[in-house]
């Protein structure tokens, strides 16, 4: 049976006979809201809140589509991506994360994701990314991250990679240690 998927504007944004979707996110409210929104768009949704549960559903259900959070309570969403790719080679995977940066986007795409969306991503963005043609360039985001936000996230990532060692992070970023400490003490800039 052929199903048509419509966006909130009632235009058809895709059609397919297999609309199975796995959503893996440890934030219960976000996971449930996205699941309901995607069901309204014609997807048949199953959800998981952990890497282990996501991997099990990936093997059991072999979904056509998946939305996976990068950082989960029990590990990395990239582990789920790997299992999804082994279970079904034509699966279309979107990575969602609150910690978006270029390096993790590259890792996600190399692991098999077709797109990478920063949280919070609305259901229309997710559906468009899942149903877009493979080689089509996605449209520019309505509200892209600011340069300050991108810089802050890059610094945070290097800081985490250096095991939260300020001196080592400052050395690798070619930055004075005190300057780095001031940056780390501030909250993330708004998008």
C-alpha positions as MATLAB code, in Angstrom:
seq = 'XXXXXXXXXXXXXXXXXXXXXXXXXXXXXXXXXXXXXXXXXXXXXXXXXXXXXXXXXXXXXXXXXXXXXXXXXXXXXXXXXXXXXXXXXXXXXXXXXXXXXXXXXXXXXXXXXXXXXXXXXXXXXXXXXXXXXXXXXXXXXXXXXXXXXXXXXXXXXXXXXXXXXXXXXXXXXXXXXXXXXXXXXXXXXXX';
ca = [
       0.000    0.000    0.000;
       1.438    3.377   -1.003;
       1.293    6.089    1.675;
       1.732    9.786    1.072;
       3.436   11.872    3.692;
       2.253   15.458    4.065;
       3.897   18.300    5.893;
       1.951   20.729    8.061;
       1.275   22.740    4.909;
      -0.514   19.672    3.435;
       1.954   19.311    0.569;
       3.276   15.850   -0.152;
       6.891   15.570    0.964;
       7.418   11.905    0.221;
       5.787    8.553   -0.373;
       6.823    5.009    0.315;
       5.402    1.606    1.113;
       7.741    1.024    4.095;
       7.385    3.833    6.610;
       8.891    2.045    9.639;
      10.790    4.461   11.883;
      12.935    3.899   14.963;
      13.468    6.847   17.317;
      16.278    6.436   19.871;
      16.535    9.251   22.420;
      16.977    9.223   26.189;
      14.901   12.393   26.687;
      11.417   10.977   27.226;
       9.408   14.127   26.405;
      11.304   14.793   23.179;
      11.100   11.130   22.149;
       7.340   10.942   22.757;
       6.575   14.268   21.051;
       8.625   13.362   17.999;
       7.026    9.901   17.848;
       3.499   11.365   17.865;
       4.412   13.994   15.270;
       5.989   11.406   12.973;
       2.974    9.086   13.328;
       0.775   11.996   12.174;
       3.027   12.166    9.098;
       2.376    8.503    8.271;
       5.360    6.772    9.881;
       5.024    3.546   11.846;
       7.080    4.411   14.915;
       8.920    2.375   17.516;
      10.963    4.064   20.243;
      13.932    3.265   22.437;
      15.603    5.197   25.247;
      19.025    3.528   25.339;
      21.771    2.139   23.124;
      20.987   -1.436   24.148;
      17.239   -1.058   23.523;
      17.908    0.731   20.210;
      20.251   -1.995   19.011;
      17.710   -4.684   19.904;
      14.884   -2.915   18.032;
      17.204   -2.320   15.059;
      17.810   -6.062   14.768;
      14.208   -7.099   15.518;
      12.401   -4.532   13.328;
      14.956   -3.581   10.615;
      13.349   -0.152   10.152;
      13.591    1.814    6.898;
      14.152    5.087    8.791;
      15.798    6.013   12.092;
      16.331    9.110   14.211;
      19.104    8.558   16.739;
      20.412   10.858   19.455;
      24.204   11.017   19.481;
      24.629   10.962   23.261;
      22.570    8.468   25.187;
      22.686    7.519   28.862;
      24.420    4.198   28.257;
      26.716    5.141   25.362;
      26.912    6.640   21.890;
      24.114    6.607   19.338;
      26.785    5.731   16.768;
      26.636    2.163   18.136;
      22.953    2.038   17.152;
      23.786    3.457   13.694;
      26.296    0.648   13.164;
      23.710   -2.034   14.034;
      21.058   -0.348   11.876;
      23.441   -0.355    8.875;
      24.186   -4.061    9.372;
      20.488   -4.916    9.756;
      19.417   -3.026    6.631;
      21.715   -1.416    4.077;
      19.090    1.034    2.714;
      18.152    2.482    6.109;
      18.033    6.307    6.233;
      19.385    7.580    9.543;
      19.265   11.079   10.998;
      21.474   11.952   13.966;
      20.013   14.379   16.502;
      22.064   16.034   19.181;
      22.325   19.012   21.449;
      26.099   18.910   20.993;
      26.284   19.597   17.275;
      29.614   20.416   15.694;
      31.405   19.708   12.455;
      33.605   16.901   13.775;
      30.716   14.863   15.198;
      28.683   15.485   12.036;
      31.519   14.009    9.971;
      31.739   10.977   12.277;
      27.962   10.453   12.092;
      27.916   10.616    8.297;
      30.887    8.250    8.027;
      29.054    5.833   10.328;
      26.069    5.850    7.974;
      23.778    8.739    8.894;
      22.346   10.685    5.954;
      21.917   13.918    7.889;
      22.726   15.543   11.190;
      20.306   17.910   12.934;
      20.941   19.921   16.101;
      18.309   19.786   18.847;
      15.680   20.955   18.964;
      14.700   19.864   15.467;
      11.030   19.989   14.587;
       9.164   17.107   12.988;
       8.983   18.835    9.588;
      12.804   19.109    9.513;
      13.180   15.460   10.526;
      10.628   14.226    7.953;
      12.194   16.328    5.193;
      15.672   14.977    6.025;
      14.452   11.370    6.151;
      12.506   11.592    2.905;
      14.860   13.783    0.855;
      16.532   12.339   -2.207;
      19.915   10.840   -1.457;
      22.032   13.367   -3.357;
      19.832   16.406   -2.788;
      21.320   19.239   -0.770;
      19.147   19.925    2.271;
      17.678   23.425    2.460;
      19.498   25.861    4.723;
      18.248   25.826    8.315;
      15.726   28.474    9.334;
      17.898   29.401   12.307;
      21.493   28.229   11.856;
      23.856   28.210   14.820;
      25.659   31.477   15.386;
      29.424   31.672   14.926;
      29.769   32.186   18.694;
      27.803   28.995   19.342;
      29.897   27.002   16.845;
      33.104   28.295   18.483;
      31.816   27.480   21.979;
      30.828   23.941   20.980;
      34.225   23.331   19.350;
      35.980   24.436   22.547;
      33.692   22.202   24.634;
      34.430   19.208   22.408;
      38.207   19.659   22.617;
      37.877   20.156   26.386;
      35.992   16.842   26.675;
      38.536   15.079   24.432;
      41.320   16.311   26.737;
      39.509   14.724   29.696;
      38.480   18.166   30.982;
      42.111   19.226   31.425;
      42.186   23.006   31.025;
      45.947   23.276   30.454;
      45.994   20.580   27.765;
      42.910   22.020   26.064;
      44.439   25.518   26.043;
      47.647   24.139   24.531;
      45.784   22.297   21.762;
      43.615   25.317   20.970;
      46.645   27.627   21.040;
      44.875   29.745   23.629;
      45.915   31.224   26.976;
      44.749   29.062   29.883;
      43.012   31.946   31.689;
      41.138   32.928   28.539;
      39.945   29.345   28.187;
      38.858   29.241   31.840;
      36.745   32.382   31.325;
      35.116   30.843   28.238;
      34.405   27.566   30.048;
      32.846   29.423   32.986;
      30.244   31.056   30.712;
      27.020   29.471   29.540;
      26.597   28.462   25.926;
      25.739   31.386   23.652;
      22.212   31.477   22.284;
      21.697   30.202   18.766;
];
